[in-house]
């Protein structure tokens, strides 16, 4: 569980990040979950975008993906959201 200070730090870091994955009309499938999981393992912090033709809201997509990948929702703004999952072996982001 992230503290509010850690969440604020991650939001600041993510503000400079580009969106790397999108949730489209097909919603959240096994392929997207695997891609998100792989990206989180490598980067720890990723930004995603929910397309207009998706049946899910950004909040719904963020919560479903966070649950499926055992990550945490850092923030949801409009149609974009940020997920974080610490890599236990090779941490990239220091939150101390």
Protein Blocks (a to p, Z undefined) as FASTA:
>chain_A
ZZfklmmmmmmmmmmpccfbdcdfkopafklmmmmmmmmmmnopacddddfkbcbdfklm
mmmmmmmnopacfbdchjbccdddddfklcfbdcZZ
